[in-house]
Amino acid sequence: AWDVDTDPCGAIVVSGFSFSIASASDIVVRKYDADGGLVWERTEITDCLIRFGERATPEVLKVALQMKPHQVTLLPERAGERTNEGGMDCVRNRETLLKIIGPLKEANIEVALLLEPDIEQVKSAHRLDIDAVEFNAASYVDARQMMEAERALSNLAMAAKAAYKLRLGVSIGHRLNYLNVKQLRTIPEIGEYNIGYSILARGLLVGIDRAVREMVELLR
């Protein structure tokens, strides 16, 4: 709990955050009567996100505008990929991206782009008037030698610092797990980690609630 107070009738109001499978940081306010019975509860989910490709059809864009999520992350689309293996090329796809970013920004929806950890791509993305970048961690997690991993980690750190200086939110994702996230904690500019598969896999063994809690503890 963040705070506890009483109203003139003696009811107790508690504010804090909840820990759930859906989100580890939902804001919660609960009111209890003088006997400790729950009167009401209000929960505000802090993040509602959707993701789609930069060649999104008008129908997909329309759905996003109707849903009004907190943020939309635009991903590159390449034939034959099951998951995204690379970041967006903001220079080559500038005009296509502007057609999607414009309506989203007009609807007060934050926009993020999935990028490679490349400073020039960060600068190009910033010129598109986006709000955040998500860096593709593939070069780091796929490294087979220590020097290769250190070089990739250094590139991530420099790109994250560049994005942060441009006042962009910074997140990272792509095959992150309970082992490889530890080194990423040395990059203070990273504010969000997008992790799915490894948590679900761990959840099959220990339960999803414990799996989420373990990952949160690693990232603190």
C-alpha positions as CSV (number, residue, x, y, z in Angstrom):
1,A,0.0,0.0,0.0
2,W,1.1,3.6,-0.7
3,D,-1.2,5.3,1.8
4,V,-4.0,4.6,4.3
5,D,-6.5,7.2,5.5
6,T,-10.0,7.5,7.0
7,D,-13.0,9.5,5.9
8,P,-15.4,11.5,8.3
9,C,-17.5,8.4,8.7
10,G,-14.6,6.3,9.9
11,A,-14.3,4.3,6.7
12,I,-10.8,3.3,5.8
13,V,-9.4,4.1,2.3
14,V,-6.2,2.2,1.1
15,S,-4.3,3.1,-2.0
16,G,-1.5,1.1,-3.6
17,F,-0.8,-1.3,-6.5
18,S,-2.0,-4.8,-7.2
19,F,0.1,-7.7,-8.6
20,S,-1.7,-9.8,-11.1
21,I,-1.0,-11.9,-14.2
22,A,-2.3,-9.2,-16.5
23,S,-0.2,-6.5,-15.0
24,A,2.3,-6.1,-12.2
25,S,1.5,-2.5,-11.6
26,D,-2.2,-1.9,-11.6
27,I,-3.2,1.1,-9.4
28,V,-5.8,0.1,-6.8
29,V,-7.9,2.1,-4.3
30,R,-10.1,0.2,-1.8
31,K,-12.6,1.5,0.7
32,Y,-13.4,-0.5,3.9
33,D,-16.1,0.2,6.4
34,A,-15.4,0.5,10.1
35,D,-15.7,-3.2,10.6
36,G,-13.2,-4.0,7.9
37,G,-15.7,-5.0,5.2
38,L,-14.8,-4.0,1.6
39,V,-17.2,-1.2,0.4
40,W,-15.8,-0.7,-3.1
41,E,-12.6,-1.2,-5.2
42,R,-11.3,0.8,-8.1
43,T,-8.5,-0.5,-10.3
44,E,-6.8,1.4,-13.1
45,I,-4.7,-0.7,-15.5
46,T,-1.6,1.4,-16.1
47,D,-0.8,0.0,-19.6
48,C,-2.9,-1.2,-22.4
49,L,-0.8,-2.0,-25.5
50,I,-1.4,-3.3,-29.0
51,R,1.1,-4.2,-31.7
52,F,0.8,-4.4,-35.5
53,G,2.9,-4.1,-38.6
54,E,3.9,-1.0,-40.5
55,R,1.8,-2.2,-43.5
56,A,-1.4,-2.2,-41.4
57,T,-4.6,-2.1,-43.4
58,P,-7.1,0.8,-42.8
59,E,-9.3,-1.8,-41.0
60,V,-6.5,-2.5,-38.5
61,L,-5.9,1.1,-37.9
62,K,-9.6,1.7,-37.4
63,V,-9.7,-0.9,-34.7
64,A,-6.8,0.7,-32.9
65,L,-8.5,4.1,-33.0
66,Q,-11.7,2.5,-31.6
67,M,-9.8,0.7,-28.8
68,K,-7.8,3.8,-27.9
69,P,-5.0,1.8,-26.2
70,H,-2.4,3.6,-24.1
71,Q,0.2,2.8,-26.8
72,V,0.6,1.2,-30.2
73,T,3.9,-0.4,-31.2
74,L,4.6,-0.6,-34.9
75,L,6.6,-3.7,-36.0
76,P,8.4,-4.5,-39.3
77,E,6.7,-7.0,-41.5
78,R,8.8,-9.5,-43.5
79,A,7.6,-12.5,-45.4
80,G,8.0,-15.9,-43.7
81,E,8.7,-14.6,-40.2
82,R,6.9,-16.2,-37.3
83,T,8.3,-13.5,-35.0
84,N,10.1,-10.2,-35.7
85,E,13.7,-10.9,-36.4
86,G,14.7,-7.3,-37.0
87,G,13.9,-3.7,-36.3
88,M,12.1,-1.1,-38.4
89,D,13.9,0.9,-41.1
90,C,12.6,4.4,-40.4
91,V,14.3,5.9,-43.4
92,R,13.1,3.5,-46.0
93,N,9.5,3.3,-44.5
94,R,9.2,6.9,-43.5
95,E,6.1,7.8,-45.7
96,T,4.3,4.6,-44.8
97,L,4.9,5.1,-41.1
98,L,3.7,8.7,-41.2
99,K,0.4,7.6,-42.6
100,I,-0.1,5.4,-39.6
101,I,1.5,7.5,-36.9
102,G,-0.5,10.7,-37.8
103,P,-4.0,9.4,-37.0
104,L,-2.8,7.6,-33.9
105,K,-1.2,10.8,-32.5
106,E,-4.3,12.8,-33.4
107,A,-6.2,10.3,-31.2
108,N,-3.8,10.9,-28.3
109,I,-2.4,7.4,-28.6
110,E,1.3,7.0,-27.9
111,V,3.3,5.4,-30.7
112,A,6.4,3.2,-30.3
113,L,8.6,1.6,-33.0
114,L,10.6,-1.6,-32.8
115,L,14.2,-0.7,-33.8
116,E,17.6,-2.2,-34.0
117,P,20.0,-0.6,-31.5
118,D,21.3,1.9,-34.0
119,I,21.7,5.5,-33.2
120,E,20.9,6.7,-36.7
121,Q,17.6,4.8,-36.6
122,V,16.8,6.3,-33.2
123,K,17.3,9.8,-34.7
124,S,15.2,9.0,-37.7
125,A,12.4,7.6,-35.5
126,H,12.5,10.7,-33.3
127,R,11.8,12.8,-36.4
128,L,8.6,10.9,-37.0
129,D,7.2,12.4,-33.8
130,I,6.9,9.1,-31.9
131,D,6.9,8.6,-28.1
132,A,9.0,5.6,-27.5
133,V,11.3,2.9,-29.0
134,E,11.5,-0.8,-28.3
135,F,15.0,-2.2,-29.1
136,N,15.3,-5.6,-30.6
137,A,17.6,-7.6,-28.3
138,A,18.5,-10.3,-30.9
139,S,22.1,-9.2,-31.4
140,Y,22.7,-9.6,-27.7
141,V,20.7,-12.7,-26.9
142,D,22.0,-14.6,-30.0
143,A,25.7,-13.8,-29.3
144,R,27.7,-16.9,-29.1
145,Q,31.0,-15.4,-27.8
146,M,31.6,-13.1,-24.9
147,M,33.2,-10.4,-27.0
148,E,30.2,-10.5,-29.3
149,A,27.8,-10.2,-26.4
150,E,29.7,-7.3,-24.9
151,R,29.7,-5.4,-28.2
152,A,26.0,-6.0,-28.6
153,L,25.4,-4.8,-25.0
154,S,27.5,-1.7,-25.7
155,N,25.4,-0.9,-28.8
156,L,22.2,-1.3,-26.8
157,A,23.5,1.0,-24.1
158,M,24.5,3.7,-26.6
159,A,21.2,3.5,-28.5
160,A,19.2,3.6,-25.2
161,K,21.1,6.6,-24.0
162,A,20.5,8.4,-27.4
163,A,16.8,7.6,-27.2
164,Y,16.6,8.8,-23.6
165,K,18.3,12.1,-24.4
166,L,15.7,12.6,-27.1
167,R,13.0,12.1,-24.5
168,L,11.8,8.9,-25.9
169,G,10.6,6.0,-23.8
170,V,12.9,3.0,-24.0
171,S,11.9,-0.6,-23.9
172,I,13.5,-3.9,-25.0
173,G,12.3,-7.3,-26.1
174,H,13.0,-10.4,-28.2
175,R,13.8,-13.8,-26.6
176,L,14.5,-12.3,-23.2
177,N,14.6,-14.9,-20.4
178,Y,15.6,-15.3,-16.7
179,L,19.3,-15.4,-17.5
180,N,19.9,-12.9,-20.2
181,V,18.0,-10.0,-18.6
182,K,20.5,-9.6,-15.8
183,Q,23.1,-7.8,-17.8
184,L,20.5,-5.5,-19.3
185,R,19.9,-4.1,-15.9
186,T,23.2,-2.3,-16.3
187,I,21.4,0.0,-18.8
188,P,19.5,2.5,-16.7
189,E,17.6,4.1,-19.6
190,I,15.6,0.9,-20.2
191,G,12.2,1.4,-18.6
192,E,10.3,-1.6,-19.9
193,Y,11.0,-5.2,-20.7
194,N,8.7,-7.1,-23.1
195,I,8.9,-10.7,-22.1
196,G,6.4,-13.4,-22.9
197,Y,7.5,-16.9,-23.9
198,S,10.0,-17.5,-21.1
199,I,7.6,-16.4,-18.4
200,L,4.8,-18.7,-19.8
201,A,7.3,-21.6,-20.0
202,R,8.4,-21.0,-16.5
203,G,4.7,-20.7,-15.5
204,L,4.1,-24.3,-16.6
205,L,6.5,-25.4,-13.9
206,V,5.8,-23.1,-11.0
207,G,2.6,-21.4,-11.9
208,I,2.2,-18.1,-13.8
209,D,1.9,-15.9,-10.7
210,R,5.3,-17.1,-9.3
211,A,6.9,-16.9,-12.7
212,V,5.9,-13.3,-13.1
213,R,7.0,-12.4,-9.6
214,E,10.4,-14.1,-10.1
215,M,11.0,-12.0,-13.3
216,V,9.9,-8.8,-11.6
217,E,12.4,-9.4,-8.8
218,L,15.2,-9.9,-11.4
219,L,14.4,-6.6,-13.0
220,R,14.2,-4.5,-9.8
